């Protein structure tokens, strides 16, 4: 946490310096209908306004590693002053990322890929350890009385989400089944209900995205009259899920502070382009567990696209 605070303080100080005109391209894997990524984009745009950098934020319409690798290649061809990438699938994206590094373009990874970023030549990573965050969530849910769980994965193929479920199973200690779904709240709600219907021993649901999984999971539990009997927690934040936490319908949310994942890499690359400055290590933006006692404080910021 001290490292994160120091990095934020450094970024704030540098952002107050004269405007810079660095060209920075961000290529993220987030799907267009996922509100999580709008917060990341808001962070990048805030950094652009504060530093004067020219920031171009790009992402595929769907979870598509072929298209994402093509976007990275196109970015490299433009020879920007810096490149920010998420790395949900290192095998698919490593050739394009290495090409950027070999071309002399400073690369910072964010959100996903902490375990492979340095191997691929990234200067640093801004994000959280998804496995460790899953472990923390599992331990907390076990402490709250959970004994048998499901982990609902709305983006199959994203290695970072696999790591969340694996960490959850490790920390939880009891049996955990992974439920794959599409990026569709209606399907998530139906699959959660089906899982609870088929096994009455399931007393814990972990979602991997607040708006797309956490909120419909709460709705499924509530519709079945199981509120208070089945624990529901979710990675990431949304105003709706935070309200569920505040109301006692959900246990907690796991906040990786994705605004910082968009904001800090842009500031760092702008400073690097102008002054040759770059942090000496990775920046952990999470995890932080948002429980009932603090959820209400975060709701407004989530609605504003900051938390």
Residue pairs with C-beta under 8 A, 6 or more apart in sequence:
1 284
3 281
3 283
3 284
4 260
4 283
4 284
4 285
7 264
7 279
7 283
8 260
8 264
10 279
11 47
11 263
11 264
11 267
11 268
14 51
14 267
14 270
14 271
14 277
15 47
15 50
15 51
15 267
16 50
18 52
19 51
19 52
20 51
20 52
20 53
20 270
20 271
20 273
20 274
21 52
21 53
21 54
22 51
22 53
22 54
22 81
22 82
22 269
22 270
22 273
22 274
23 53
23 54
23 56
23 78
23 80
23 81
23 82
24 48
24 53
24 54
24 55
24 56
24 80
24 81
24 82
24 83
24 84
24 266
24 269
24 270
24 273
25 55
25 56
25 58
25 75
25 78
25 80
25 82
25 83
25 84
26 41
26 44
26 55
26 56
26 57
26 58
26 83
26 84
26 85
26 262
26 265
26 266
27 58
27 59
27 68
27 71
27 72
27 75
27 83
27 84
27 85
27 86
28 37
28 40
28 41
28 57
28 58
28 59
28 84
28 85
28 86
28 110
28 111
29 59
29 60
29 63
29 65
29 68
29 86
29 88
29 112
29 158
30 36
30 37
30 40
30 59
30 86
31 37
31 59
31 60
31 61
31 62
31 63
31 155
31 183
32 59
32 61
32 62
33 183
34 183
34 209
34 211
34 212
35 211
35 212
35 238
36 209
36 210
36 211
36 236
36 258
37 59
37 258
38 305
39 258
39 259
39 262
39 305
39 306
39 307
40 110
40 111
40 258
40 259
40 261
40 262
41 57
41 262
42 259
42 262
42 305
42 306
43 258
43 259
43 260
43 261
43 262
43 263
43 264
43 266
44 55
44 57
44 84
44 262
44 263
44 265
44 266
45 55
45 57
45 262
46 259
46 262
46 263
47 53
47 55
47 262
47 263
47 264
47 266
47 267
47 270
48 54
48 55
48 266
50 267
51 266
51 267
51 270
51 271
52 270
53 266
53 269
53 270
53 273
55 266
57 262
58 71
58 75
59 68
59 71
60 67
60 68
60 71
63 88
63 155
63 157
63 158
63 183
65 88
65 89
65 92
65 93
65 157
66 92
68 92
68 93
69 92
69 93
69 95
69 96
70 96
72 83
72 85
72 93
72 96
72 97
72 99
72 100
73 96
73 99
75 83
75 100
76 83
76 96
76 99
76 100
76 103
76 105
79 103
79 105
80 105
81 105
81 106
81 269
81 270
81 272
81 273
82 105
82 106
82 107
82 108
82 265
82 266
82 269
82 270
82 272
82 273
83 100
83 105
83 106
83 107
83 108
83 269
84 107
84 108
84 109
84 110
84 265
84 266
84 269
85 93
85 97
85 107
85 108
85 109
85 110
85 113
85 122
86 109
86 110
86 111
86 112
86 113
87 93
87 97
87 109
87 112
87 113
87 116
87 117
87 120
88 112
88 113
88 157
88 158
88 159
88 160
88 161
89 157
89 158
89 159
90 113
90 116
90 120
90 159
94 116
94 120
97 107
97 120
97 121
97 122
98 120
98 121
100 107
100 121
101 107
101 120
101 121
101 122
102 121
106 123
106 269
106 272
106 273
106 278
107 120
107 121
107 122
107 123
108 122
108 123
108 124
108 125
108 126
108 265
108 268
108 269
109 117
109 120
109 122
109 124
109 125
109 126
109 127
110 125
110 126
110 127
110 261
110 262
110 264
110 265
111 126
111 127
111 160
111 256
111 258
111 261
112 127
112 130
112 158
112 159
112 160
113 120
113 122
113 125
113 127
113 160
114 125
114 127
114 128
114 129
114 130
114 282
115 129
117 124
117 125
117 282
118 125
123 268
123 272
123 278
124 268
124 278
124 279
124 281
124 282
124 283
125 282
125 283
126 260
126 261
126 264
126 265
126 282
126 283
126 285
127 256
127 261
127 283
127 284
127 285
127 286
128 256
128 284
128 285
128 286
128 287
129 284
130 160
130 161
130 163
130 164
130 167
131 163
131 164
131 166
131 167
131 170
132 167
132 287
133 164
133 167
133 235
133 254
133 256
133 286
133 287
134 163
134 164
134 165
134 166
134 167
134 168
134 169
134 170
134 171
135 167
135 168
135 170
135 171
136 167
136 171
136 254
136 287
136 289
137 164
137 167
137 168
137 171
137 206
137 233
137 235
137 252
137 254
137 287
137 289
138 149
138 167
138 168
138 169
138 170
138 171
138 172
138 173
138 176
138 206
139 171
139 172
140 171
140 233
140 251
140 252
140 289
141 149
141 168
141 172
141 204
141 206
141 231
141 233
141 251
142 171
142 172
142 173
142 174
144 231
144 251
145 203
145 231
146 172
146 174
146 203
146 204
146 231
147 174
147 201
147 203
147 204
148 174
148 175
148 176
148 199
148 201
148 202
148 203
148 204
149 168
149 172
149 174
149 175
149 176
149 177
149 202
149 203
149 204
149 205
149 206
150 176
150 177
150 178
150 179
150 192
150 195
150 202
150 204
150 205
150 206
151 164
151 165
151 168
151 169
151 176
151 177
151 178
151 179
151 206
151 208
152 179
152 181
152 188
152 191
152 192
152 205
152 206
152 207
152 208
152 213
152 217
153 161
153 162
153 165
153 178
153 179
153 180
153 181
153 208
154 161
154 181
154 182
154 183
154 184
154 188
154 207
154 208
154 209
154 212
154 213
155 161
155 183
155 208
155 209
156 180
161 208
164 206
164 208
164 235
165 176
165 178
165 206
165 208
168 176
168 206
169 176
172 204
174 204
177 195
177 202
179 191
179 192
179 195
181 187
181 188
181 191
181 213
183 212
184 212
185 211
185 212
185 213
185 215
185 216
186 216
188 207
188 212
188 213
188 216
188 217
188 220
189 216
189 217
189 219
189 220
189 223
190 220
192 205
192 216
192 217
192 220
192 221
193 220
193 223
193 224
195 202
196 202
196 205
196 220
196 221
196 224
196 226
196 230
197 224
202 230
203 229
203 230
203 231
204 230
204 231
204 232
204 233
205 217
205 221
205 230
205 231
205 232
205 233
206 233
206 234
206 235
207 213
207 214
207 217
207 232
207 233
207 234
207 235
208 234
208 235
208 236
209 234
209 235
209 236
210 234
210 235
210 236
210 237
210 238
210 240
210 241
210 242
210 253
211 238
211 240
211 241
213 234
214 232
214 233
214 234
214 235
214 236
214 238
214 241
214 244
214 250
214 253
215 238
215 240
215 241
215 244
217 232
217 234
218 232
218 241
218 244
218 249
218 250
221 227
221 230
221 232
221 249
222 249
227 249
228 248
231 251
232 244
232 249
232 250
232 251
233 250
233 251
233 252
233 253
233 254
234 241
234 250
234 253
234 254
235 253
235 254
235 256
236 253
236 254
236 255
236 256
236 258
237 253
237 255
237 290
237 298
237 302
237 307
238 302
239 299
239 300
239 302
239 303
241 250
241 253
242 253
242 290
242 295
242 296
242 298
242 299
242 302
243 295
243 299
244 250
245 251
245 252
245 253
245 290
245 291
245 292
245 295
246 292
246 295
246 296
246 299
248 292
251 291
252 289
252 290
252 291
252 292
253 289
253 290
253 295
254 286
254 287
254 288
254 289
254 290
255 286
255 287
255 288
255 289
255 290
255 298
255 307
256 285
256 286
256 287
256 288
257 285
257 286
257 288
257 307
258 285
259 305
259 306
259 307
260 283
260 285
261 285
264 283
264 285
268 277
268 278
268 279
271 277
271 278
272 278
290 298
298 307
301 307
